[in-house]
């Protein structure tokens, strides 16, 4: 017997409720739970992924906000505001008049943008808050990368955004992240976001990772930047002396404590 639209909607609602509880689900367990084929479950998960309700991974799915690695921008902008301001002020010191600067999305990047008025630079960004901050400033040449809009981060990602960055030769990129590991580098819970960030990295002569210590020790779905070759500077608020030394000696990353 064919399923009704109500059955279809109810199943997807139940999948989301289970995800909120478990943070991750597998195709096998969902097929067993709903007594339907794995093909049907995969179809459900793919459709929900396209709507941004979850993130598909090998064998199942996770919430976009898995382990709080990707939370809504408006929920994070006021968290650790004093620390983020210190990070942003340190980042400013790496900018020179006339530079072309790529600014990533994220709450710290939005704070950095608020400090740039009158800077006589070119800013390229995929961040809606950065555009909103700078669009009236005639001293700044502003280039906005469009694309698929990711509401949780108020940022544009995907192939259209990447095509803009692909044409840019920037002096420096200020890269944000929701997770970094001192061995593996940074990662993102969204594959499209990760690919967009990687294009930013490829388009910049220097890359400065800006992230507070609450992001440390986390890993997410998709790799973004590795310490070796991808990152030149790392601005953070606190780090053990041995870790600073390791990043410098092993990967030639200059750590700046704000």
Buried (B, 14 or more C-beta within 10 A) or exposed (E): EEEEEEEBEEBBEEBBEBBEEEEBBBBEBBBEBBEBEEEBBBEBBEEBBEEBBBBBBEEBBBBBBBBBBBBEBEEBBEEBEEBBBBBBBBBEEBBEEEBBBBBBBBBBBBBBBEBBEEBEBBBBBBBBBBBEBBEEBEEBEBBBBEBBBBEBBBBBBBEBBBEBBEEBEBBBBBBBBBBBBBEEBBBBBBBBBBBBBBBBBBBBEBBBBBBBBBBBEBBBBBBBBBBEEBBBBBBBBEBEEEEBEBBEEEBEBEBBBB
